[in-house]
Amino acid sequence: MIATHRPAGRSRRAQPRLDQARSVGDPSADVLVSKLTRTESTARIDAALAALSSGDARAVERLPEALRRFLDSEGLPAGADRARLLSAQRFAQRHAVAISIGLFCAALPAAFTGAKGVAVLNNTGRMRHDLDRRVNETGRFVFDVLRPGSFETGRAVLSTQCVRLVHAAVRVRVLRDHSAGKGEPEIPINQEDLLGTLTCFSVVVLDAVRKLGIAVSPSEAEDYLYLWTTVGAMLGIQPKLLPRDVSHAERLRDTIFERQGGSSRAGRELTSILVDGIERHLPARGASVLAPSLIRLFLGDASASLLGLREALRPSDLAWLLPTATNWLERVGRSLFGAALPSVGRAALDGVMALKLGIAEPSFYRPLEAARCPHQGLPPHRR
């Protein structure tokens, strides 16, 4: 989330709605998960969902009827513009590397500036354990959503539904723990937190892509946001809260940052772990300055300071260098691979994620595990 200057009146008008949003989780999913964890074998349900994600269509028969009804009714919203979804996915495929950089060096660090939300992340311990796997599970979810045609095949729908169930499982566990004598908590992963995360995956990433030198047309930006608002609806965000257009989404991003942005020990620790993980994958000596410099360029000095990032390369230098390097790499790629370049780039990223994840499916395909174990808590895009 990135603070910008804008009329204070707009922020004040948003406050009551966002205050109310902090008291709401996802009632339909929360009730379902609460019921399943009381009356069903959650390990058996998780195994069936994991099998379903692997292409075993008959696995749906092993799911409880209430869960089958939920999956049937909470899929792609009626009236969703499939042409716009495909347009956004094709844009993402053309710029897969830039979007990946935006995800790991802008969206995730931006989420870490939310002091209240990041405390839930930190308490699960998932980011501190096996970072490569957790970060690449984040990539798997995002690229399941961004893969061209994935809404038609059902992959994007199932991945999103499972992440929604993970959210509910975390809420059920946290609220259950507090009901055992630890006081009344704020609703974890509430509607404002979900909305803030949505702006990170959409307009924060788009801003980073532009700073990398990628020209993004107004229609491409609006379609990309439309894809993420569609996913947001599938994640249980109330329709009245979803941004109408890119300008609205940018104002929401800034308002939520003003409300929730802050320095926290958890945010600084998770940022340090993320930066260390990125740096381990950079081949050149001296590249340790690149990740914090990119985050500072993408999010600005205020957010970088909240995250405890040192100053390294000057943003003014990167603002000149990155577009030049990006344009050069794209020219070289087009000369080598021609029209196949987007597919080649996507295949390379898929290969990296497959290497990191190994043969096990991403943990968000076993969502009810989050209700059982305090260290198996959050979905990939919140880790």
N, C-alpha and C positions, 0 to 999 in steps of 0.2 A: 504494500500500500504506500502511495507516494503523496505527500502533502503538496498541494498547490494553492495558489491564491484564488479565491472566488468570493462572490458576495456572501456575507455571513447569513443573510436571511434564508438562503436556500438550505444551509446547514441546520438552522433552527427549525425550519419546517419539517425536516426529516427526523428530528430527535424523538418526538413521541412515538412514531411508528417503529423506529429502531429500538427504543426502550422496551416497547411491548414485544418486539421480536426476540429479545434476550430471554424472555420468559417462556418461549415456545420451542419445543423440539420438533418432532415429526410424529404426531399422535397416532396415525394409522400404523406406521412401522413400529413404533415403540410398543403399542398394545400387542401387536403380533409377536414381536420378539419376546416380550415379557411372558406371554402365554406359552410360546414354544419352549422357553427355558425352564418353565415350571412343569410342563406336562409331557415333553417329548425328549427323545435322545438327541441332544444337539450334535454329538459326534456323528451320528448316523445321517442327520440332515446335512451337515457340512460335507460329508463324504459324497452324498448324492449331488449336491451343488457342484462340487469339484468335478465329478464325473460328467455332469451336464456341460460344464465349461470345456471339457475335453472332447465333446462331440457325441457323447452317449445320450441320444435322444430319449431312450427308455428310462434314463435315470429320473426323469420327472415323475414317473409313476411311484418312485420311492419317497417323494416329498409329501408331507402332510397336506391335507386338502386346503387348509387355511392358507398355507404358503403358496400352493399352486394358484389359488384365487388371487392372491396378492400379485404374483408375477404376471398373471394374465391381465389384471386390471391396471397395473402401474407401469406399463411399458411406454413406448413412444406415444406422446400425447396425440389425441385425435386432432386432425387438421394440421399436423406438423408439415412444414414445407420441405419435402424431401429433396427438391432441386437445390434449395439453399443449403441444406445440410451437406449435400454432395459437393457443391461449390466450395464450401469452407474446407471440406476434407481434401479436395484437390489443391487448394491454396496451401494447406498444411503439408501435403506431400511435396509440393514444389520447394518448400522452404523448411524441410524437416530438420536440418542441422541448426538453422537459426532459431527455430521454435524450441528445440531441445536446449540450446544455450539459454534462451529466455526462461524456460521452465526451471532449470537448476540454478541459474545465476540471478533471476529476478523474482519469479513467482514464489518459490519456496522461501527465499530470504524475506520477501515481503510478508508472507504469512507469519514469519517468526517475530515481526514487530508487534503483533497483537498480543500484548502481555497476558491477558486472561486466557485466550485460546491456547497459547503456546504452553501454558502451565499444564493443560490436559495432555498435550503431546509429550511433554517431558516426563510426566508421571507414568506414562505407559512404558517408558524405557526402550521403545522400539527403535528410535533413531540412534541410540547409543550402542545397540547390539546389531552387528552385521550390517553396517551402513550400506555397503555396495548393494546388498540384496534389497534393502528397504527403498533406496533411491531408484533402483531399477524396477521395482514393483510400481513405484509412482509412474515411471515411464511407460510401463506396460498398460496401466489403466488409461493414461492420456492417449497413447497411440492406439489402443483398442477403440477409443472414441473417435480419433482423427483418421483412422484408416478408411480410405475410400470404399464405400459400400457396406461399412460395418453395421449400419442401422438396418440395412436390408437383410444381412445374414443373421442378425440377432446378437452378434458379438458385443457391440457397443451397449445394447440394451441390457444383456445379462451382467456385464461388468459393472454398469452403473447401478443396477438393482442390488448387486452384492455389496457394493460400497455403501449404498443406503442402509442395508441391513447391518453392516459393520457399525455405522454411526449409531443406529438404534441399540445395538448390543453394548456399545460403550456407555451410552446414556443409562441403559438398564443397570449395568454393573456399578457405575459411579453413584447413581441415585440409591441403589440397593445398599452400597457400602455406607453412604451417609445416613440412611434410615436406621442403620445399626448403632447410631449414637454419635455420629460425627458432625451433627448440625445440618442446617438446611443449605445446600449448595445452589449456586446459580446453575441453570440448566446447561449441561455441557453440550458442545457442538450444537448450539442453538441456532435460530434462524439468522441472526445477525452474523454469527461466525461463518455459517454456510455461505451467506451472501458475500462476505468479505473474501472468502476463498474463491468464490466464483469470479470476482473481479481480478483476483491474482492470475487465474488461469486464462482470462480473456484479455482485458485491456492492459494489464501489466505486461503480459507476454507480447502483445501487439506493440507496445511502446518500446520494448527491448528489441524486437525485430526491426523496427524502424531505425533504432540507433545502431544496429549492425549494418545499416546501409541498404536494407531491403525496401523497395518502394511498395507501399500498401495503398491500394486505391480505396476510396470511401466505401464502395460496394463490397470489396473484399473484407474490410474491417467489420462492416455491419453483418455480413454473413458469418464471419468467425464468431462474433458476439452472439448471433442468433443460435449457432450450434451450442454454445456454452449455456445460454439461457434455457435451451431445450433440455440439456443435460441437467441443469439446475432444477427444472420442474420435475424431472425424473428422480432427482435426489431428495425430493420432498420440500423444496423451497416454495413458500406460498406465492401464487401467481402475482398477487398485488405488490410483492416486494421486488420482483424481477425487473431489471432495467429495460427500458423501452428501446434505447438505442445507445450508440457508443458514447455520446455526450452525457447521457444520463448515467451510464455505467462509470464513467470517469468521475462524475460528481459523487456517486455513491462510494467509490474507492476512497476519495479524499475525505468524505464525511466520516467513514468508518475508521480511517486512520486517525483523524482528529479525536474520535471518541475512544478508540481502543489502543492506538499506538503508544508504545512506551518501552523503556529499557527494562529488561528483566534478566535475571541470572539464567533462566531457562532459555530465553531467546539468544543470549550471547553464547551459551554452551552449544546449542544446536547449530548455530551459524558456524562456530569454530569447527565442529565435527563435519559439517557439510563442506566447508572450504578445504579442510584437510583431505577429505575424500576426493574432491575435484582435483586437487593438486597432485594426488598420487597417480592420476591418469594423464597428467601432462608430461610429455617426453623431454622437454628442454630444461636445462639447468636455468635457474632464475625465474622459472615460470610460477614460482610461489606467489609472485605479486599479481598475477593475472586475475585469479578468481576474485580476490577482494576488490581489485580495481574495476572489474566488470560489474560487480554488485553495486559499488559506489556510483558508477556511471549510470546504471539502469535505475537505481532507486533514489539517488541524490544523497547529499551529505547528511541531511537530518536522519534519514533511515539508517544509513551506514553507521552513524555515530551511535544510534540506539542499539545496533547489533554488535558494537565493540570492534568494528573493523578499522584496521590501521590505514592510513593514507599510503598509497603506493604510486602507481602510475597516475599522472594527472588526467582527470576526465577530458580536458581539452585535447590532450595528445591522443587518447583513445577515440575521441569523437572524429578525429581526422583519420587515424590509422585503420579503425575497424571497417568503415565503408570501403576504403581502398582495398583492404585484404579480402573482404567478402566479394567484391566485384571481380577481383582477379581470380579467386577460387572458382567462382561460378563460370567465368569465361573458360578457364582450363577444363572444368568438368564438362561443359557443353561441347568443347572441342574433342574430348575423349569419348563421351558417351552419347552425345546428341540428345535426342528426345527421351532417351532412357535414363537421363540423369536423375530425375526425381525417384524413380524406382530403385536405382542403384543406391542413392543416399538412404532411402528408407530401409532397404535390405541390409545395409551396413549397420544401421542403428538397431534393427531387429536382431542381428547377429550378436552385437554387444550385449543386449539385454538377455538373449538366450544363454550366452556364456555365463553371465552373472547369476541368472536364476537357476541354471541347471535343469534337471528334469522335473523338479517340483513345481506345481502350479503356484501362482501368486497367492499369498495368504488371504487376499480379500475374497477368494472363492471359497473360503471356509469362514464365513462371517460370524457365526455364532460362537466361534472360539473366543471372540473378544469379550463375551459375557462370562466366560469361565475363568480366564487367566488374566491377572492384572498386568502382565507384560506382553499381552498379545492384543493391544488395544485399538489403535487407530488405523483407518484406511490409508492406502498409499499416498493420496494427495494431501494428507494432513500430517504425514510423518516427518 
